[in-house]
Amino acid sequence: MQYRQLGRSGLRISALNFGSVTFGGQGAFAKTGDIDATEAKRMVDICLDHGVNMFDTADAYSEGLAEQILGEALKDRSQEILVTSKARFRVNDGPNGEGLSRYHLIEACEASLRRLKRDHIDLYYLHEWDGLTPLEESLGALETLRQQGKIRYAGISNFSGWQAMKALSVAERDRLIVPISQQIYYSLEARDAEYELLPLAVDQGLGVQVWSPLACGLLSGKYRRGVTPPEDSRRIEGWDEPHVRNIEKLYDTVEVLAQIAEAHNVSAARVALAWTMHRPGVTSLVLGARKEQQLLDNLAAADLQLSEDEVRRLELSSALEMPYPYWHQKSTAISRMSDAEMVLYGPALRHDKALAERK
């Protein structure tokens, strides 16, 4: 297992993490999985055997049951194990039962600690943007939790580029806890993070944990043109994330994944994970397996090396469109681009070159 520095912190985390979104099977997240305490402990053991040192959860997963199950699975384990959790979504029916207010964040963190049976959370995420609460208040609450020893680091999740930059700026200006990482959706199914979030991460030294790097199973190889997906898939069970904008493009990408996977004699999922974990700016991937064999296969992605040609083929099949101002910058300012900006423009230029060679 490779260990990587998380943002500008001194914290080193495994390139593959394990998420508990599939634990519990209750509430809105029931369709993601229903792993019980016994199976969760087995999966945690497998992860530890493979060098995973960070485990991810959230208070919204299965109405808190996922945190409780993860806490049981990690009980009496080494202090070297790192745990992340998150707060923002509704956890009760009261007027302050959701959001990033000081009231809600402190209540949510203390409840998570009780469920996890821990005295601190290593990395605590703001799970989603809250446009009604000033960032000064949210980050101030996280600073209080840090001073109390209840959290060690803070992060942001599902923020847009300007929202993430504003969080970093407010933290620096007011000398509050500075987010060291962002947890984002990024995969071959949707590379939107290359527009702003990954360049921002490279430029600002912000760590990146990727949630659902297999697009909730869409990149597993089970979803192919003309093939009926398995009955136990999340999509069949009604889980509607991610929102696929171009199903034909997705099928084209999966075909390339399948071809490369066959050449390596591995699964398409393993290829998709190997591609994502080596993208510029990416620190780690959060795996969310529902079965033991799936977890073992996903963990094996740490050892898969893709050739430059294979990477290029995957880039071409999943290439981003260039809305304004990106197309304008690509045509007029490419000679003065930083490494951060080339996260987006590098693949675009390779795409243009490949198209020109085909003519």
C-alpha positions in Angstrom: 0.0 0.0 0.0 1.2 3.5 -0.8 0.9 6.2 1.8 0.5 9.8 0.7 0.6 13.2 2.5 -2.9 14.6 3.0 -2.8 18.2 1.7 -0.4 20.5 3.6 -0.8 18.5 6.8 1.8 16.1 8.2 -0.8 13.3 8.1 0.0 10.3 5.9 -2.9 8.2 4.7 -3.3 5.1 2.6 -4.0 5.6 -1.1 -7.1 3.4 -0.7 -9.5 4.1 2.2 -12.6 2.1 3.2 -16.0 3.8 3.6 -18.9 2.6 5.7 -21.7 3.9 3.5 -22.7 0.2 2.9 -23.1 -0.5 6.6 -26.4 -0.7 8.3 -29.1 -0.7 5.6 -31.4 1.9 7.2 -33.1 5.1 6.0 -32.1 6.9 2.8 -28.9 5.0 2.5 -30.5 1.6 2.8 -30.1 1.0 -0.9 -26.4 1.3 -0.8 -26.0 -1.8 1.3 -26.9 -3.6 4.6 -23.6 -4.9 6.0 -24.0 -6.0 9.6 -21.5 -5.8 12.4 -20.0 -9.3 11.8 -19.4 -8.7 8.1 -18.2 -5.2 8.8 -15.5 -6.5 11.2 -14.4 -9.0 8.6 -14.1 -6.2 6.0 -12.1 -4.0 8.4 -9.7 -6.9 9.0 -9.2 -7.4 5.3 -8.5 -3.7 4.9 -6.0 -3.6 7.7 -4.2 -6.7 6.3 -3.8 -4.7 3.0 -2.4 -1.6 4.7 -5.5 0.6 4.8 -5.1 3.1 7.7 -8.2 5.4 7.1 -11.9 4.5 7.5 -14.6 6.9 6.4 -18.1 7.4 7.7 -20.8 10.0 8.3 -23.7 10.6 10.6 -26.2 10.5 7.7 -25.2 6.9 6.7 -28.0 4.6 7.8 -29.2 7.2 10.3 -26.1 6.9 12.4 -26.0 3.1 12.4 -23.0 3.0 10.0 -21.0 5.0 12.6 -22.0 2.6 15.3 -21.1 -0.5 13.3 -17.7 1.0 12.3 -17.0 1.9 15.9 -17.6 -1.7 17.0 -15.5 -3.0 14.1 -12.6 -0.7 15.1 -12.9 -1.3 18.9 -9.6 -2.1 20.6 -7.6 -1.5 17.4 -4.3 0.3 17.1 -4.3 4.1 17.6 -2.7 4.3 14.2 -6.1 3.8 12.6 -7.6 7.1 11.3 -11.3 7.8 11.2 -13.2 10.5 9.2 -16.8 11.5 9.7 -19.1 14.2 8.4 -22.0 16.4 9.3 -24.5 18.6 7.5 -27.5 16.5 6.4 -30.7 16.2 8.4 -30.5 13.9 11.4 -33.7 14.9 13.2 -36.9 16.8 12.5 -36.1 19.9 14.6 -35.4 23.3 13.0 -31.7 22.9 13.8 -31.5 19.2 12.7 -29.5 20.0 9.6 -27.0 22.5 8.3 -23.6 23.8 9.3 -24.6 26.0 12.2 -22.4 26.0 15.3 -25.3 24.4 17.2 -25.7 21.6 14.7 -22.0 20.9 14.1 -21.1 20.6 17.8 -24.2 18.5 18.6 -23.5 16.3 15.5 -19.8 15.7 16.4 -20.6 14.8 20.0 -23.2 12.3 18.8 -20.8 10.8 16.3 -18.2 10.3 19.0 -20.7 8.5 21.1 -21.7 6.1 18.3 -18.0 5.6 17.2 -17.0 5.0 20.9 -14.0 7.3 20.3 -12.7 10.4 22.1 -11.8 12.1 18.8 -12.4 12.1 15.1 -9.2 12.4 13.1 -10.7 14.3 10.1 -14.1 15.9 10.3 -15.8 17.0 7.1 -18.5 19.6 6.4 -20.5 17.2 4.3 -22.2 19.7 2.0 -22.4 23.4 1.4 -24.9 25.4 3.6 -25.7 28.8 2.0 -27.6 30.0 5.0 -24.8 29.7 7.6 -21.8 32.0 7.4 -18.5 30.2 7.0 -17.1 32.1 9.9 -19.7 30.3 12.1 -19.1 26.9 10.7 -15.3 27.1 10.8 -15.5 28.7 14.2 -17.4 25.6 15.4 -14.8 23.3 14.0 -12.1 25.4 15.7 -13.9 24.9 19.0 -14.0 21.2 18.4 -10.3 21.1 17.6 -9.4 23.1 20.7 -11.5 20.7 22.8 -9.6 17.7 21.3 -12.7 16.3 19.7 -11.4 16.6 16.1 -7.8 16.8 14.8 -8.3 18.0 11.3 -11.1 19.5 9.2 -12.2 19.1 5.6 -14.9 20.1 3.1 -17.0 17.9 0.9 -19.2 18.5 -2.2 -18.3 22.2 -2.3 -17.9 24.0 -5.6 -14.7 25.7 -6.5 -15.6 29.2 -5.3 -17.1 27.8 -2.1 -14.0 25.8 -1.4 -11.8 28.8 -2.0 -13.9 31.0 0.2 -13.6 28.4 3.0 -9.8 28.5 2.7 -9.8 32.3 2.6 -12.1 32.7 5.7 -10.1 30.2 7.7 -6.8 32.0 6.9 -8.2 35.5 7.5 -9.8 34.6 10.8 -7.1 32.3 12.0 -9.5 29.4 12.3 -8.9 25.7 11.5 -7.9 25.4 7.9 -9.4 22.5 5.8 -6.7 20.1 4.8 -8.8 18.0 2.4 -11.8 17.9 0.2 -13.9 14.8 -0.4 -15.4 14.9 -3.9 -17.0 12.8 -6.5 -14.6 12.0 -9.4 -14.5 9.1 -11.8 -14.2 8.1 -15.4 -18.0 8.5 -15.6 -17.8 12.2 -14.6 -14.6 14.1 -14.7 -16.2 17.5 -13.8 -13.8 17.9 -10.9 -11.0 18.7 -13.4 -12.6 22.0 -14.2 -12.1 23.6 -10.8 -11.8 21.2 -7.8 -8.6 19.3 -8.8 -6.8 22.4 -10.1 -7.7 24.2 -6.9 -6.4 21.2 -4.9 -3.0 21.3 -6.7 -2.7 25.1 -6.4 -3.7 25.4 -2.8 -2.2 22.1 -1.5 -5.6 20.7 -0.6 -5.9 17.0 -0.2 -8.4 15.0 -2.2 -10.4 12.0 -1.1 -12.5 10.6 -3.9 -15.9 9.1 -3.0 -17.5 6.6 -5.3 -14.6 6.2 -7.7 -16.5 3.4 -9.5 -19.6 5.7 -10.0 -21.7 3.6 -7.7 -20.9 0.5 -9.7 -21.4 2.0 -13.2 -17.7 1.4 -13.9 -17.6 -2.2 -12.6 -18.1 -3.7 -16.0 -21.6 -4.9 -15.1 -23.3 -2.0 -17.0 -22.6 -2.4 -20.7 -24.4 -1.7 -23.9 -27.1 -4.3 -24.5 -26.4 -6.1 -21.2 -29.0 -6.4 -18.4 -27.4 -5.3 -15.1 -27.5 -7.7 -12.1 -30.6 -7.7 -10.0 -28.7 -6.7 -6.8 -27.1 -3.6 -8.4 -27.8 -0.2 -6.7 -29.3 1.2 -9.9 -31.9 -1.6 -10.1 -32.7 -1.1 -6.4 -33.4 2.6 -7.1 -30.2 4.3 -6.0 -30.0 7.3 -8.4 -26.4 8.5 -7.8 -24.6 9.5 -9.9 -26.8 11.3 -12.4 -25.6 10.1 -15.8 -25.8 12.8 -18.4 -24.7 10.7 -21.4 -25.3 7.0 -21.2 -23.8 6.3 -24.6 -20.5 8.0 -23.6 -20.5 5.9 -20.4 -20.9 2.7 -22.4 -18.0 3.7 -24.7 -15.8 4.3 -21.6 -16.8 0.9 -20.1 -15.9 -0.8 -23.4 -12.4 0.6 -23.2 -12.2 -0.4 -19.5 -13.2 -3.9 -20.5 -10.6 -4.1 -23.2 -7.8 -3.0 -20.9 -9.0 -5.2 -18.1 -8.9 -8.2 -20.4 -5.3 -7.4 -21.5 -4.3 -7.4 -17.8 -6.5 -10.3 -16.8 -8.2 -8.2 -14.1 -11.7 -6.7 -13.6 -12.8 -3.4 -15.2 -13.4 -2.0 -11.7 -9.7 -2.5 -10.9 -8.7 -0.6 -14.0 -11.0 2.3 -13.2 -9.6 2.5 -9.7 -6.0 2.4 -10.9 -6.7 5.2 -13.4 -8.4 7.5 -10.8 -5.9 6.9 -7.9 -3.0 8.3 -10.1 -4.7 11.4 -11.4 -3.1 14.7 -10.5 -4.2 16.1 -7.2 -5.9 12.8 -6.0 -4.7 11.7 -2.5 -6.9 8.7 -1.9 -10.0 6.7 -3.0 -12.7 5.8 -0.6 -13.9 2.3 -1.4 -17.5 1.3 -0.6 -17.7 -2.5 -1.2 -20.9 -4.5 -0.5 -19.2 -8.0 -0.7 -15.9 -9.4 0.5 -14.7 -10.5 -2.9 -15.5 -7.0 -4.3 -13.4 -5.4 -1.6 -10.5 -7.7 -2.3 -10.6 -7.0 -6.0 -10.8 -3.2 -5.3 -7.8 -3.3 -2.9 -5.8 -5.0 -5.6 -6.0 -1.9 -7.7 -3.1 -0.5 -5.6 -0.8 -2.9 -7.5 -2.1 -2.3 -11.1 0.1 -0.2 -13.3 -1.4 1.2 -16.5 0.6 2.1 -19.5 0.7 5.6 -21.0 -1.3 4.4 -24.0 -4.0 2.8 -21.7 -4.3 6.0 -19.8 -4.6 8.0 -23.0 -7.4 5.6 -24.3 -9.3 6.1 -21.1 -8.9 9.9 -21.3 -10.2 9.9 -24.9 -13.3 7.9 -24.1 -14.3 10.0 -21.2 -13.1 13.4 -22.4 -14.6 16.6 -21.0 -16.3 19.2 -23.1 -14.8 22.7 -22.8 -17.4 25.4 -21.8 -16.4 29.0 -21.4 -13.9 30.3 -20.2 -12.0 27.0 -20.6 -12.1 26.8 -24.4 -11.0 30.4 -24.7 -8.1 29.9 -22.3 -7.1 26.7 -24.1 -6.9 28.5 -27.4 -5.3 31.7 -26.2 -3.4 31.2 -23.0 -2.0 27.7 -23.0 1.6 28.8 -23.1 1.3 30.3 -19.7 -0.5 27.6 -17.7 0.6 26.4 -14.3 0.7 22.7 -13.2 -2.7 23.2 -11.5 -4.3 24.4 -14.7 -2.8 21.6 -16.7 -4.9 19.1 -14.7 -7.7 20.2 -17.0 -5.8 21.3 -20.1 -3.3 18.5 -20.3 -5.8 15.7 -21.2 -7.7 18.2 -23.5 -4.5 18.8 -25.5 -3.8 15.1 -25.7 -7.4 14.6 -26.9 -7.0 17.3 -29.6 -3.7 15.7 -30.8 -5.3 12.2 -31.0 -8.2 13.5 -33.0 -5.8 15.3 -35.4 -3.8 12.1 -35.9 -6.9 10.2 -36.9 -7.7 12.6 -39.7 
